[in-house]
């Protein structure tokens, strides 16, 4: 069963996280920590026209958290708050309610399907998408105040 959890797809994703680092002047910077397992993720992002124009992240997590962050990071640019919220909600439904794999730009989350049976790992899997929804919400509010 552990092979389903740490599949070759999960390990490949975890080893290839894009956009690692920090941004000089992000519209939002969010730090999230999983109380259950200690995984940490920091996400900086810039939005333009309501979509992510640039981002960078730092990840200290197990392979599952890293794989989730890798999927997010590979497909975040050009995504809107609605896109990321739908992916987060779909991922949570997949893990907790036996829902389908999220569709669209984040379909690679299918690699994390094996985590359904491991509730103790769900927080780590969700960390990147929770941070992204928070960061996009903050960035949208910030840019609205600046331009509004």
C-alpha positions in Angstrom: 0.0 0.0 0.0 2.9 2.4 0.7 3.8 2.0 -3.0 0.5 3.6 -3.9 1.3 6.5 -1.6 4.8 7.2 -2.8 4.4 6.3 -6.4 7.0 7.1 -9.0 4.8 9.9 -10.2 4.7 11.4 -6.7 8.5 11.1 -6.4 9.1 12.6 -9.8 6.9 15.6 -9.0 8.5 16.1 -5.6 11.9 16.2 -7.2 11.0 18.8 -9.8 9.4 21.8 -8.1 9.6 24.9 -10.3 9.9 28.5 -9.3 11.8 28.0 -6.0 12.8 31.2 -4.2 11.4 34.6 -3.3 10.1 37.6 -5.2 11.4 41.1 -4.4 8.0 42.8 -4.4 5.1 40.4 -4.2 1.5 41.5 -3.9 1.2 38.7 -1.3 3.5 36.5 0.8 1.9 33.7 2.7 3.4 31.1 5.1 1.5 28.0 6.0 2.6 25.2 8.4 0.8 21.9 8.9 0.4 21.4 12.7 0.1 17.7 12.2 3.3 16.9 10.4 5.3 20.1 10.5 5.4 20.7 6.7 6.0 24.3 5.8 5.4 26.3 2.6 5.9 30.0 1.8 4.4 31.5 -1.3 5.0 34.9 -2.9 2.9 36.0 -5.8 2.2 38.9 -8.1 -1.1 39.3 -10.0 -2.0 41.2 -13.1 -5.5 41.4 -14.5 -6.8 39.1 -11.8 -4.4 36.2 -12.6 -1.1 35.1 -11.3 1.7 36.8 -13.3 4.7 35.6 -11.2 5.3 33.5 -8.1 7.9 31.8 -6.1 7.8 29.3 -3.3 9.8 27.6 -0.6 8.8 24.2 0.6 9.9 22.0 3.5 7.6 19.0 3.3 7.3 15.3 2.8 7.2 13.9 -0.8 3.4 14.3 -0.8 3.5 18.0 0.1 6.4 18.6 -2.3 4.4 16.8 -5.1 1.3 18.9 -4.4 3.5 22.1 -4.4 5.1 21.0 -7.7 1.7 20.7 -9.4 0.6 24.1 -8.1 3.9 25.8 -9.1 4.0 24.3 -12.6 0.5 25.5 -13.4 -0.1 28.6 -11.2 0.9 31.3 -13.6 -2.2 32.5 -15.5 -4.5 31.0 -12.9 -7.3 33.1 -11.2 -8.5 32.9 -7.7 -11.5 30.9 -9.0 -9.2 28.4 -10.7 -7.1 27.8 -7.6 -10.1 27.7 -5.3 -11.8 25.1 -7.5 -8.6 23.0 -7.5 -8.2 23.3 -3.8 -11.9 22.3 -3.2 -11.5 19.4 -5.8 -8.4 18.1 -4.1 -10.0 18.2 -0.7 -13.1 16.3 -2.1 -10.8 13.8 -3.7 -9.0 13.1 -0.4 -11.9 13.3 2.0 -15.0 12.4 0.1 -13.8 10.0 -2.6 -14.4 12.7 -5.2 -12.9 12.7 -8.7 -9.5 13.9 -9.5 -9.5 17.7 -10.1 -9.8 18.6 -13.8 -8.3 21.4 -15.8 -4.8 23.0 -15.3 -4.2 21.0 -12.1 -5.1 17.5 -13.3 -1.6 16.2 -12.4 -3.0 16.1 -8.8 -4.1 12.6 -9.9 -0.7 11.4 -8.8 -1.8 12.1 -5.2 -4.9 9.9 -5.4 -3.1 7.3 -3.2 -3.1 9.7 -0.3 -6.9 9.2 0.2 -6.3 6.3 2.5 -3.8 8.3 4.7 -5.7 11.1 6.5 -2.6 12.0 8.5 -1.1 13.1 5.2 -4.0 15.2 3.9 -2.8 18.5 5.6 0.6 18.3 3.8 -1.1 17.6 0.5 -3.5 20.5 0.9 -0.8 23.0 2.2 0.2 24.5 -1.2 -3.3 25.0 -2.4 -4.5 26.5 0.9 -1.6 28.9 0.7 -2.3 29.8 -2.9 -6.0 30.6 -2.2 -4.9 32.8 0.8 -2.2 34.5 -1.3 -4.5 35.2 -4.3 -7.2 36.6 -2.0 -4.7 38.9 -0.3 -3.1 40.0 -3.6 -6.5 40.7 -5.1 -7.5 42.8 -2.1 -4.1 44.6 -2.2 -4.2 45.5 -5.9 -7.8 46.5 -5.6 -6.9 49.0 -2.9 -3.9 50.3 -4.9 -5.8 50.8 -8.2 -9.4 51.3 -6.9 
